[in-house]
Amino acid sequence: MLARVKRETGSTTALDPVDEADLIRRCRADERAAQDELYHRFRRPVAGNLYRVLGDRSDLEDLVQEVFVIAFRGLERFRGDARLSTWLYRICVNVALGRIRTRKRRPTAIGVADLDSAAADPSLVERPETPERTLERRRDQARVYEVLELLAPKKRIVLYLHEIEGLDLKEIAYLVDSNPVTVRTRLFYARREFYKIIAGESPTPGVSEASNE
């Protein structure tokens, strides 16, 4: 089921490394035009990333603004060890993780019915599909996000990034500020719990301290 909702990747924000370095330099120099360019170039991908991780549009615009506030404040510390888009994605993941934790403390209904309204946003949809495929994908998406909502936040994040975004352990470790071994452990328990829930079983509580993160 996770494989059937895996998104097709594509980027409309790629910058030549030289241009990217120049944009970062100008932003650090507080050039308003450069800051506006960075925001407008990456706003829709950031919104799309947050939306896909959360499966919900609640407070999406506020979360987008939070990502860019963190990004602009952190540009001085950006070492260039990843592409700017990857670094922004890392911020998205952490902002989304904070949002998921808030929902765990104060449960709200996930907006699974809203998942396919992404079709109105060209940044979230890349090609037309048949009505039958649309219906099937909506059902798969709704069920996947319902189950993801039941997982612990850190396990949910790594499962989403690996199974839906298609990232490897090293890439995920960078995004969640962890290490590949820890990511592998979380992914193992997350997968097991996900498919137990899909099969109608209750996840096994507290297998280990690490597994419940």
ZAVO-847665 format. One line per field, with one value per residue: residue number from 0; residue in three letters; x, z, y of N, C-alpha, C in turn. Coordinates in pm, whole numbers. Layout:
<roses>
k: [NUM  ...]
r: [ALA  ...]
n.u: [X  ...]
n.w: [Z  ...]
n.v: [Y  ...]
ca.u: [X  ...]
ca.w: [Z  ...]
ca.v: [Y  ...]
c.u: [X  ...]
c.w: [Z  ...]
c.v: [Y  ...]
</roses>
This chain:
<roses>
k: [0  1  2  3  4  5  6  7  8  9  10  11  12  13  14  15  16  17  18  19  20  21  22  23  24  25  26  27  28  29  30  31  32  33  34  35  36  37  38  39  40  41  42  43  44  45  46  47  48  49  50  51  52  53  54  55  56  57  58  59  60  61  62  63  64  65  66  67  68  69  70  71  72  73  74  75  76  77  78  79  80  81  82  83  84  85  86  87  88  89  90  91  92  93  94  95  96  97  98  99  100  101  102  103  104  105  106  107  108  109  110  111  112  113  114  115  116  117  118  119  120  121  122  123  124  125  126  127  128  129  130  131  132  133  134  135  136  137  138  139  140  141  142  143  144  145  146  147  148  149  150  151  152  153  154  155  156  157  158  159  160  161  162  163  164  165  166  167  168  169  170  171  172  173  174  175  176  177  178  179  180  181  182  183  184  185  186  187  188  189  190  191  192  193  194  195  196  197  198  199  200  201  202  203  204  205  206  207  208  209  210  211  212]
r: [MET  LEU  ALA  ARG  VAL  LYS  ARG  GLU  THR  GLY  SER  THR  THR  ALA  LEU  ASP  PRO  VAL  ASP  GLU  ALA  ASP  LEU  ILE  ARG  ARG  CYS  ARG  ALA  ASP  GLU  ARG  ALA  ALA  GLN  ASP  GLU  LEU  TYR  HIS  ARG  PHE  ARG  ARG  PRO  VAL  ALA  GLY  ASN  LEU  TYR  ARG  VAL  LEU  GLY  ASP  ARG  SER  ASP  LEU  GLU  ASP  LEU  VAL  GLN  GLU  VAL  PHE  VAL  ILE  ALA  PHE  ARG  GLY  LEU  GLU  ARG  PHE  ARG  GLY  ASP  ALA  ARG  LEU  SER  THR  TRP  LEU  TYR  ARG  ILE  CYS  VAL  ASN  VAL  ALA  LEU  GLY  ARG  ILE  ARG  THR  ARG  LYS  ARG  ARG  PRO  THR  ALA  ILE  GLY  VAL  ALA  ASP  LEU  ASP  SER  ALA  ALA  ALA  ASP  PRO  SER  LEU  VAL  GLU  ARG  PRO  GLU  THR  PRO  GLU  ARG  THR  LEU  GLU  ARG  ARG  ARG  ASP  GLN  ALA  ARG  VAL  TYR  GLU  VAL  LEU  GLU  LEU  LEU  ALA  PRO  LYS  LYS  ARG  ILE  VAL  LEU  TYR  LEU  HIS  GLU  ILE  GLU  GLY  LEU  ASP  LEU  LYS  GLU  ILE  ALA  TYR  LEU  VAL  ASP  SER  ASN  PRO  VAL  THR  VAL  ARG  THR  ARG  LEU  PHE  TYR  ALA  ARG  ARG  GLU  PHE  TYR  LYS  ILE  ILE  ALA  GLY  GLU  SER  PRO  THR  PRO  GLY  VAL  SER  GLU  ALA  SER  ASN  GLU]
n.u: [82  193  375  207  128  351  517  582  890  1024  1171  1135  1294  1564  1887  2178  2490  2671  2502  2331  2503  2562  2309  2264  2475  2398  2157  2250  2373  2164  2012  1718  1591  1712  1631  1356  1356  1452  1246  1015  1096  1113  882  642  736  817  571  443  603  558  284  264  406  250  -10  -224  -385  -411  -329  -127  -11  93  286  456  556  691  896  1048  1122  1291  1481  1592  1702  1891  2070  2328  2462  2459  2639  2676  2696  2502  2256  2071  1794  1768  1852  1649  1439  1506  1452  1177  1098  1158  994  746  757  743  483  338  390  257  -5  -26  -33  -261  -508  -636  -863  -729  -683  -769  -957  -898  -675  -652  -706  -483  -459  -531  -308  -34  225  212  115  189  111  -181  -434  -622  -976  -1033  -784  -740  -941  -861  -610  -681  -815  -608  -425  -575  -608  -339  -244  -414  -325  -53  -88  -127  115  416  570  849  889  690  781  1027  933  760  945  1115  950  759  870  1099  1364  1703  1870  2086  2026  1786  1878  2028  1821  1662  1840  1998  2143  2232  2203  2028  1809  1751  1665  1436  1285  1244  1076  867  768  681  479  307  211  92  -122  -259  -333  -521  -442  -337  -64  239  300  568  819  1087  1286  1396  1233  994  1019]
n.w: [0  81  -125  -338  -297  -323  -415  -729  -806  -864  -966  -969  -886  -906  -890  -1052  -907  -871  -904  -692  -471  -497  -456  -188  -69  -120  19  279  301  348  131  5  -237  -304  -91  -134  -379  -306  -136  -306  -499  -362  -211  -289  -328  -59  74  -47  43  324  327  219  406  635  553  560  548  751  905  721  577  785  879  659  663  905  841  662  824  1006  820  710  938  989  779  798  926  749  586  336  288  176  -88  -127  -148  -26  232  307  298  512  721  682  751  1025  1121  1053  1214  1468  1451  1429  1679  1840  1762  1864  2133  2145  2011  1678  1404  1120  801  581  378  235  92  -190  -294  -366  -633  -735  -720  -911  -831  -682  -833  -1119  -1357  -1555  -1459  -1480  -1398  -1251  -1144  -991  -795  -671  -575  -397  -201  -112  -18  186  368  426  547  766  914  951  1123  1361  1446  1644  1646  1548  1431  1239  1070  962  830  640  490  385  258  103  6  -88  3  103  386  474  368  503  765  765  729  959  1155  1272  1292  1052  1162  1380  1240  1080  1277  1378  1145  1104  1323  1273  1022  1091  1281  1120  925  1090  1189  951  897  1085  1343  1678  1743  1889  2216  2346  2276  2289  2429  2226  2012  2051  2003]
n.v: [-121  124  157  215  473  617  909  1072  1206  1531  1838  2184  2379  2379  2512  2636  2548  2765  2989  2936  2960  3230  3343  3272  3410  3676  3685  3654  3895  4054  4143  4250  4184  3942  3782  3782  3648  3393  3313  3313  3133  2892  2864  2723  2450  2406  2428  2211  1998  2007  1961  1702  1549  1587  1535  1706  2020  2200  2500  2537  2752  2908  2732  2719  2981  2965  2785  2943  3157  3027  2940  3180  3289  3099  3092  3196  2997  2795  2555  2463  2190  2043  2059  2364  2324  2073  2129  2307  2128  1969  2145  2167  1904  1899  2105  1995  1766  1881  1980  1740  1627  1811  1759  1503  1552  1703  1580  1591  1563  1413  1562  1384  1378  1595  1543  1510  1756  1877  1874  2114  2262  2315  2257  2030  1826  1636  1511  1431  1189  882  868  635  565  793  769  529  607  809  661  494  686  809  596  531  769  782  562  629  842  718  628  674  999  1019  771  774  979  876  650  760  917  722  524  660  902  788  797  720  561  719  971  1024  1026  1262  1449  1419  1469  1262  933  677  416  443  541  319  138  268  267  -7  -80  96  12  -244  -190  -38  -222  -410  -265  -213  -474  -508  -552  -469  -251  -375  -281  -83  -230  -172  92  255  188  313  578]
ca.u: [0  282  435  109  112  482  502  683  970  1060  1207  1132  1363  1708  1973  2318  2562  2726  2390  2282  2597  2546  2182  2285  2561  2318  2062  2326  2402  2035  1954  1577  1556  1757  1543  1229  1377  1459  1112  922  1144  1097  760  550  793  811  431  417  672  485  153  277  446  143  -138  -324  -358  -435  -221  -16  57  172  402  546  624  784  1013  1132  1181  1405  1582  1662  1783  1997  2157  2466  2523  2450  2778  2680  2723  2390  2191  1980  1662  1775  1858  1514  1357  1537  1375  1037  1078  1159  872  637  768  688  339  285  396  148  -129  -29  -74  -396  -550  -734  -889  -642  -763  -746  -1048  -841  -549  -645  -725  -353  -468  -546  -177  55  350  190  67  276  51  -319  -451  -758  -1065  -1021  -660  -759  -1019  -777  -505  -744  -840  -480  -370  -652  -577  -200  -229  -483  -237  64  -126  -126  253  493  616  977  872  609  864  1122  858  716  1058  1171  858  684  964  1200  1498  1779  1892  2178  1951  1691  1956  2058  1699  1610  1952  2024  2242  2165  2169  1905  1702  1716  1588  1302  1215  1203  959  758  711  611  355  218  144  5  -245  -328  -390  -624  -387  -286  81  293  347  692  916  1211  1283  1422  1126  878  1048]
ca.w: [0  82  -258  -432  -277  -339  -510  -833  -770  -970  -907  -1054  -811  -913  -926  -1075  -781  -863  -879  -557  -377  -506  -391  -43  -29  -122  131  401  302  372  11  5  -363  -296  3  -204  -480  -239  -86  -415  -571  -283  -128  -325  -287  87  108  -91  134  450  303  200  532  734  501  617  516  867  940  628  545  903  885  553  714  1009  773  606  935  1051  714  700  1060  992  660  837  970  640  545  198  278  101  -171  -54  -144  73  363  336  326  650  807  668  828  1167  1150  1047  1332  1578  1433  1462  1825  1894  1739  1954  2264  2134  1888  1587  1291  1005  687  470  268  162  30  -335  -339  -420  -778  -770  -710  -1006  -768  -615  -930  -1235  -1480  -1537  -1440  -1507  -1281  -1171  -1069  -892  -685  -602  -502  -282  -97  -57  58  308  461  469  643  890  989  992  1236  1482  1483  1715  1547  1484  1344  1126  979  886  740  529  406  316  174  12  -62  -152  46  169  530  493  341  613  884  754  743  1095  1244  1346  1222  977  1245  1453  1140  1042  1387  1377  1025  1126  1410  1208  921  1158  1337  1012  862  1189  1193  825  908  1188  1472  1757  1750  2014  2291  2421  2252  2347  2442  2097  1917  2077  1979]
ca.v: [0  240  174  270  618  683  1019  1087  1321  1625  1966  2302  2482  2356  2624  2606  2568  2900  3079  2910  3021  3375  3377  3261  3523  3799  3678  3680  4039  4119  4202  4217  4120  3804  3712  3762  3545  3263  3279  3282  3015  2769  2862  2615  2321  2394  2398  2075  1906  2006  1900  1558  1487  1595  1489  1796  2161  2285  2593  2515  2877  2945  2644  2766  3099  2921  2728  3048  3232  2947  2938  3308  3305  2999  3095  3223  2872  2698  2529  2419  2048  1987  2161  2451  2260  1965  2195  2355  2010  1930  2235  2124  1781  1932  2181  1898  1681  1959  1984  1607  1612  1892  1686  1389  1602  1757  1512  1649  1473  1441  1603  1293  1408  1708  1505  1524  1893  1918  1884  2254  2325  2248  2214  1904  1727  1646  1460  1388  1046  838  877  514  575  898  714  432  679  876  561  454  799  827  488  543  880  745  473  706  926  636  596  776  1098  991  655  818  1059  794  563  844  958  606  449  747  990  705  837  614  582  831  1095  1044  1063  1406  1528  1412  1497  1140  852  570  300  478  549  181  80  329  222  -145  -83  169  -77  -353  -137  4  -336  -471  -186  -241  -609  -508  -586  -358  -255  -424  -166  -78  -337  -118  237  316  161  397  719]
c.u: [86  341  339  87  245  471  611  759  999  1087  1199  1214  1514  1780  2111  2394  2621  2615  2335  2371  2584  2417  2197  2369  2481  2214  2130  2361  2275  1982  1809  1535  1595  1669  1407  1242  1380  1320  1021  966  1108  966  670  609  791  669  397  481  597  353  163  318  328  11  -252  -286  -378  -311  -102  60  142  298  504  625  726  912  1105  1192  1305  1518  1660  1751  1904  2094  2303  2539  2518  2587  2788  2713  2607  2336  2095  1841  1659  1776  1721  1420  1381  1460  1227  1008  1070  1037  751  638  712  537  275  284  285  15  -140  -74  -217  -456  -654  -751  -799  -727  -744  -839  -993  -719  -544  -677  -593  -359  -483  -413  -79  185  336  145  144  212  -94  -326  -596  -843  -1052  -896  -671  -833  -936  -671  -563  -766  -711  -421  -442  -616  -435  -185  -303  -393  -112  35  -121  15  315  557  745  968  791  696  956  1049  810  833  1114  1075  785  776  1077  1343  1570  1811  1983  2107  1854  1765  1992  1933  1647  1719  1980  2136  2171  2124  2039  1787  1657  1630  1446  1220  1163  1076  840  688  626  477  255  141  60  -128  -327  -398  -496  -576  -346  -135  129  351  485  787  1052  1199  1299  1302  1008  904  962]
c.w: [0  -55  -354  -412  -289  -447  -614  -806  -891  -907  -1010  -990  -824  -960  -958  -944  -764  -833  -738  -453  -378  -438  -239  7  -21  -10  263  415  319  251  0  -124  -361  -202  -59  -308  -417  -193  -200  -494  -496  -206  -161  -297  -136  131  70  0  267  436  291  328  629  685  540  582  636  898  844  600  663  912  777  602  822  947  724  714  986  948  709  822  1058  875  694  877  863  578  399  182  214  12  -86  -41  -40  214  402  368  468  749  803  755  976  1208  1150  1170  1455  1572  1470  1613  1892  1879  1830  2094  2262  2005  1809  1471  1175  882  566  353  180  80  -118  -384  -385  -570  -825  -771  -802  -944  -703  -710  -1058  -1364  -1453  -1520  -1462  -1382  -1190  -1084  -960  -770  -602  -518  -381  -167  -30  32  191  411  513  573  773  977  1036  1115  1368  1530  1564  1614  1476  1393  1221  1023  897  790  618  434  326  216  71  -64  -130  -114  113  313  557  472  454  739  883  785  887  1200  1335  1275  1155  1060  1322  1358  1101  1151  1389  1260  1042  1209  1346  1104  987  1215  1229  957  962  1195  1067  832  1016  1324  1546  1759  1886  2094  2350  2400  2309  2355  2306  2004  1935  2054  1866]
c.v: [126  265  240  419  691  790  1014  1215  1407  1759  2076  2414  2471  2482  2571  2634  2708  3001  3061  2974  3173  3421  3372  3378  3652  3800  3709  3828  4122  4194  4157  4144  3973  3722  3685  3651  3406  3219  3236  3158  2887  2761  2744  2477  2300  2359  2255  1972  1894  1933  1749  1487  1479  1536  1578  1939  2254  2370  2583  2644  2925  2860  2680  2887  3062  2863  2839  3138  3159  2950  3069  3332  3212  3003  3121  3096  2764  2679  2484  2272  1972  2097  2242  2388  2148  2022  2249  2240  1961  2017  2197  2003  1812  2013  2087  1808  1753  1965  1850  1585  1692  1821  1565  1432  1652  1702  1590  1553  1511  1468  1515  1323  1519  1669  1535  1663  1952  1934  2028  2327  2252  2200  2077  1794  1744  1597  1421  1237  1010  854  754  519  682  845  616  503  752  779  518  564  814  721  500  653  853  657  547  791  849  603  709  870  1062  870  693  890  969  701  641  874  841  546  536  842  912  740  720  654  702  964  1126  1088  1211  1489  1530  1433  1377  1064  735  449  324  484  409  115  136  279  79  -150  -11  82  -186  -306  -99  -116  -416  -397  -210  -377  -619  -548  -458  -367  -301  -308  -189  -193  -296  31  303  300  252  544  772]
</roses>
